[in-house]
Amino acid sequence: MNAHTFDTTGIEHCPFMPVFGAPALNIERGRGTEVWDTDGKRYLDFLSGIAVTSLGHANPVVADAICRQASTLLHVSNFFTNPQATAAAIKVNELLQQATGHAGQLFFTNSGAESNECALKLARKWGGRGRHTVVSAFGSFHGRTLATLAATGQPAKHEPFAPMPEGFKHVAWGDLDALRASVDGSVAAVIIEAIQGEGGVNPAPDGYLQGIRDLCDEVGALMIIDEIQTGFARTGEWFGFEIDGVSPDVVTLAKAMGNGMPIGACWARKDVAAVFQPGDHGSTYSGTALATAAVSAVVDEMRRIDAPRLATQQGERLAGLLAELPQVESVRGAGLILGAQLVEGISAPDVYRSLLDAGLICNAVNATTLRFLPPITVTDDELTEATSMIAHALNGVSS
Ligand SMILES: *Cc1c(COP(=O)(O)O)cnc(C)c1O
């Protein structure tokens, strides 16, 4: 048995650490919204690797950029830079400058958790001694490293790894009064998602992000927005915070940024970024030529197809189709990050499994909510096909 015919049934010695649970599928290849497993069965991928492959699988523009770069230059040390890193940083900063109204600087990472780690270290350096606390919301998700796990507002995930790093506080999501009560002179930053993704597709209530902005200004704390799941056009805006028209000080990115190439970034307003000095932070792979070539291709292609407009248009279509289903109580989210709240008595995990059998990949983000994150390039026909599979699965599960 080799890695390519990896079969989790009947395996003698599984080489993976048991952190993920039994894999539901063994996926071999993809094209656009479609993927095929090792038995050749076709699926519509309405999860996109959790908001990663937003331009579809094996996107030809991104694949071409990666292939060309792979045979030109992969990596140099951080004693040097390379043209791909500079070009990608300029493009990402342009998007964020337009969205926030501030020129900024960024640090390239290799994952979402690392982007948040960078933001947390930046906040501590910026706050100084005695002002290092970071406040976040219950139900949030900010990563799996120790510090980002501490920022993640899910106490059950902390428990096996206690004691957690010091200096993190959690408050009820969407509750400005609770936040106000917890933010004092010891707080360096508030970190918040524009839409809680892992928490169940929970959009920020009206005025919540603006209230946080005002509070941070009052006490002199940084506002960090975690756009790792919502960034890069997913919500119908380039960044989720644009829905509420707020301007954060720090923005963290990853997931769709490389369309599957592992890369992220921590961006900060220039005067905030200026507290970092050489040696304060780093990473061997920061701004590697291969990954940043993918970022430039993603940004260029998203601009070319007007990804925010497409996400809005296809998101409205999908939300409309879902809302017509009798077992769907309501649809939450924005653009193509959607949560379908099921009526009482229908188990989202049961529907998820039935959909996998039928050939549709989505995710039961909690016991009663199905999450849909199709690629922004999803076609009308694929939306129709998926909706009919969902209707059929809901009928099967509820009868
Ligand atoms: C996925 C995610 C992260 C963590 O990203 P990794 O690449 O898995 O480390 C952090 N924040 C949010 C909002 C996410 O959705």
The ligand as an ORCA input file, in Angstrom:
! r2SCAN-3c Opt
* xyz 0 1
  C      -9.338     28.727      9.920
  C      -9.309     29.884     10.849
  C      -8.189     30.186     11.644
  C      -6.970     29.272     11.719
  O      -6.340     29.109     10.494
  P      -5.300     27.886     10.309
  O      -4.753     28.097      8.921
  O      -6.090     26.631     10.443
  O      -4.266     28.019     11.360
  C      -8.218     31.325     12.411
  N      -9.289     32.144     12.411
  C     -10.382     31.892     11.664
  C     -11.530     32.846     11.684
  C     -10.446     30.744     10.871
  O     -11.554     30.477     10.155
*
